């Protein structure tokens, strides 16, 4: 590697670090069930920030229903988060799909 390559690698690393910080500030919301009974908020780094569960779906006789709603909402939030992160990183990578970066 020559100095130019090293400089480019450092610049790319700095841009990637900045993008990762920006991804923390991106939030997406997903919900499941009637009337958005379960709501999940995630950030652009696929971290769950909050889960809201409506009391109307808390039924001790039907725990599987609540489990399914929570799972569905979390999976949808993570999918939205991944898409938002990919969009954010697309400008950094020039559209290349780099393994480990989404």
FITIFI-47797 format. One record per atom (N, C-alpha, C): atom name; y, z, x. Coordinates in steps of 0.05 Angstrom, whole numbers, padded with zeros to 5 digits. Example, Ala and Ser with C-alpha at 12.3 -4.5 7.8 and 13.67 -1.06 7.14 Angstrom:
 at     yy     zz     xx
  N -00114  00156  00264
 CA -00090  00156  00246
  C -00066  00156  00264
  N -00045  00142  00257
 CA -00021  00143  00273
  C  00001  00157  00258
end
This chain:
 at     yy     zz     xx
  N -00024  00000  00017
 CA  00000  00000  00000
  C  00025  00000  00018
  N  00044 -00016  00010
 CA  00069 -00016  00025
  C  00089  00002  00010
  N  00113  00006  00021
 CA  00133  00023  00009
  C  00141  00015 -00018
  N  00143 -00011 -00023
 CA  00150 -00022 -00049
  C  00130 -00014 -00070
  N  00104 -00015 -00063
 CA  00083 -00007 -00082
  C  00085  00022 -00088
  N  00090  00038 -00068
 CA  00092  00067 -00071
  C  00116  00074 -00089
  N  00138  00060 -00085
 CA  00162  00065 -00101
  C  00156  00057 -00130
  N  00143  00035 -00135
 CA  00136  00026 -00162
  C  00117  00046 -00175
  N  00098  00057 -00160
 CA  00079  00076 -00171
  C  00094  00102 -00179
  N  00112  00110 -00163
 CA  00128  00134 -00169
  C  00145  00130 -00194
  N  00157  00106 -00196
 CA  00174  00100 -00219
  C  00157  00100 -00245
  N  00133  00088 -00243
 CA  00115  00087 -00265
  C  00106  00116 -00273
  N  00101  00132 -00254
 CA  00093  00160 -00259
  C  00116  00175 -00273
  N  00141  00171 -00264
 CA  00164  00184 -00276
  C  00167  00175 -00305
  N  00164  00149 -00309
 CA  00166  00138 -00337
  C  00144  00149 -00355
  N  00120  00151 -00344
 CA  00097  00162 -00359
  C  00102  00192 -00366
  N  00112  00207 -00346
 CA  00119  00235 -00352
  C  00140  00238 -00374
  N  00160  00220 -00373
 CA  00181  00221 -00393
  C  00170  00214 -00420
  N  00152  00194 -00421
 CA  00140  00186 -00446
  C  00123  00208 -00458
  N  00108  00222 -00440
 CA  00092  00245 -00450
  C  00110  00266 -00463
  N  00133  00271 -00451
 CA  00152  00291 -00462
  C  00161  00281 -00490
  N  00167  00255 -00492
 CA  00177  00244 -00517
  C  00155  00246 -00538
  N  00130  00243 -00530
 CA  00108  00244 -00550
  C  00106  00272 -00562
  N  00113  00292 -00548
 CA  00113  00319 -00559
  C  00132  00321 -00583
  N  00153  00305 -00583
 CA  00173  00306 -00604
  C  00167  00289 -00628
  N  00148  00271 -00626
 CA  00140  00254 -00648
  C  00121  00271 -00666
  N  00127  00270 -00692
 CA  00109  00284 -00711
  C  00100  00264 -00732
  N  00075  00268 -00741
 CA  00064  00253 -00763
  C  00052  00272 -00783
  N  00051  00264 -00808
 CA  00040  00281 -00829
  C  00019  00266 -00844
  N -00002  00280 -00851
 CA -00023  00268 -00868
  C -00031  00289 -00889
  N -00042  00279 -00911
 CA -00050  00297 -00932
  C -00075  00287 -00945
  N -00088  00306 -00959
 CA -00112  00299 -00974
  C -00113  00315 -00999
  N -00127  00305 -01019
 CA -00130  00319 -01044
  C -00108  00313 -01064
  N -00112  00321 -01089
 CA -00093  00317 -01110
  C -00067  00332 -01104
  N -00045  00318 -01107
 CA -00019  00330 -01102
  C -00015  00340 -01073
  N -00028  00326 -01055
 CA -00026  00334 -01026
  C -00035  00363 -01022
  N -00058  00369 -01032
 CA -00068  00397 -01031
  C -00071  00407 -01003
  N -00077  00390 -00984
 CA -00078  00398 -00956
  C -00060  00379 -00940
  N -00041  00391 -00925
 CA -00023  00376 -00909
  C -00026  00384 -00880
  N -00027  00364 -00862
 CA -00030  00369 -00833
  C -00008  00355 -00819
  N  00005  00369 -00800
 CA  00025  00357 -00783
  C  00015  00357 -00754
  N  00017  00334 -00741
 CA  00008  00332 -00713
  C  00031  00320 -00697
  N  00030  00324 -00670
 CA  00050  00311 -00653
  C  00038  00286 -00641
  N  00054  00273 -00624
 CA  00046  00248 -00612
  C  00025  00252 -00590
  N  00019  00277 -00584
 CA -00002  00283 -00563
  C -00028  00292 -00576
  N -00031  00286 -00602
 CA -00055  00293 -00617
  C -00060  00323 -00619
  N -00038  00338 -00620
 CA -00040  00367 -00624
  C -00032  00374 -00652
  N -00048  00390 -00666
 CA -00042  00398 -00693
  C -00020  00419 -00692
  N  00002  00414 -00706
 CA  00024  00433 -00706
  C  00023  00452 -00730
  N  00013  00442 -00753
 CA  00011  00460 -00776
  C -00009  00448 -00796
  N -00019  00467 -00812
 CA -00037  00460 -00835
  C -00027  00476 -00858
  N -00022  00463 -00880
 CA -00014  00476 -00905
  C -00036  00471 -00926
  N -00045  00492 -00939
 CA -00066  00490 -00959
  C -00055  00501 -00985
  N -00056  00485 -01006
 CA -00047  00494 -01032
  C -00067  00515 -01043
  N -00057  00536 -01054
 CA -00075  00556 -01066
  C -00094  00545 -01087
  N -00086  00523 -01099
 CA -00102  00512 -01121
  C -00129  00501 -01111
  N -00132  00495 -01085
 CA -00157  00485 -01075
  C -00174  00506 -01061
  N -00164  00531 -01061
 CA -00180  00553 -01049
  C -00197  00565 -01071
  N -00222  00556 -01071
 CA -00241  00565 -01090
  C -00266  00575 -01075
  N -00271  00602 -01076
 CA -00294  00613 -01062
  C -00320  00601 -01070
  N -00321  00589 -01094
 CA -00345  00577 -01104
  C -00350  00549 -01093
  N -00329  00537 -01082
 CA -00330  00509 -01072
  C -00318  00507 -01043
  N -00330  00521 -01024
 CA -00319  00519 -00997
  C -00321  00491 -00985
  N -00341  00476 -00992
 CA -00345  00449 -00980
  C -00322  00431 -00987
  N -00311  00433 -01012
 CA -00289  00417 -01020
  C -00265  00421 -01001
  N -00259  00446 -00996
 CA -00236  00453 -00979
  C -00242  00443 -00950
  N -00266  00446 -00941
 CA -00273  00437 -00914
  C -00269  00406 -00912
  N -00278  00392 -00933
 CA -00275  00363 -00933
  C -00246  00354 -00933
  N -00229  00368 -00949
 CA -00201  00361 -00950
  C -00187  00366 -00924
  N -00193  00389 -00912
 CA -00181  00395 -00886
  C -00189  00375 -00865
  N -00215  00369 -00864
 CA -00225  00349 -00844
  C -00212  00322 -00848
  N -00210  00313 -00873
 CA -00198  00287 -00879
  C -00169  00287 -00870
  N -00154  00307 -00877
 CA -00125  00308 -00870
  C -00122  00309 -00839
  N -00138  00325 -00826
 CA -00136  00326 -00796
  C -00142  00299 -00784
  N -00164  00287 -00792
 CA -00171  00261 -00781
  C -00149  00240 -00786
  N -00138  00240 -00809
 CA -00116  00221 -00816
  C -00092  00226 -00798
  N -00085  00252 -00795
 CA -00062  00259 -00778
  C -00067  00250 -00749
  N -00091  00255 -00739
 CA -00097  00247 -00711
  C -00096  00217 -00708
  N -00106  00202 -00728
 CA -00105  00173 -00726
  C -00076  00163 -00726
  N -00059  00175 -00743
 CA -00030  00167 -00743
  C -00017  00175 -00716
  N -00025  00198 -00705
 CA -00014  00206 -00680
  C -00021  00187 -00658
  N -00046  00178 -00657
 CA -00056  00160 -00637
  C -00041  00133 -00639
  N -00037  00124 -00664
 CA -00022  00099 -00667
  C  00007  00101 -00658
  N  00020  00124 -00664
 CA  00047  00128 -00655
  C  00049  00130 -00625
  N  00030  00143 -00613
 CA  00029  00145 -00583
  C  00025  00118 -00571
  N  00007  00102 -00582
 CA  00001  00075 -00571
  C  00026  00058 -00573
  N  00040  00060 -00595
 CA  00065  00045 -00598
  C  00086  00053 -00577
  N  00088  00079 -00573
 CA  00107  00090 -00553
  C  00099  00081 -00525
  N  00074  00081 -00519
 CA  00065  00074 -00492
  C  00064  00044 -00487
  N  00064  00029 -00509
 CA  00063  00000 -00506
  C  00086 -00011 -00489
  N  00109  00000 -00493
 CA  00132 -00010 -00477
  C  00129 -00003 -00448
  N  00116  00020 -00443
 CA  00112  00028 -00415
  C  00091  00011 -00401
  N  00070  00004 -00415
 CA  00048 -00011 -00402
  C  00050 -00041 -00406
  N  00071 -00050 -00420
 CA  00074 -00078 -00424
  C  00052 -00090 -00441
  N  00040 -00073 -00458
 CA  00019 -00083 -00476
  C -00009 -00081 -00465
  N -00011 -00073 -00439
 CA -00038 -00071 -00427
  C -00051 -00045 -00438
  N -00076 -00047 -00443
 CA -00092 -00024 -00452
  C -00104 -00010 -00427
  N -00091  00011 -00419
 CA -00100  00026 -00395
  C -00118  00049 -00404
  N -00142  00050 -00395
 CA -00160  00071 -00402
  C -00148  00099 -00397
  N -00151  00117 -00416
 CA -00141  00144 -00413
  C -00112  00147 -00423
  N -00099  00125 -00430
 CA -00072  00127 -00440
  C -00071  00120 -00470
  N -00093  00119 -00483
 CA -00095  00113 -00512
  C -00104  00085 -00515
end
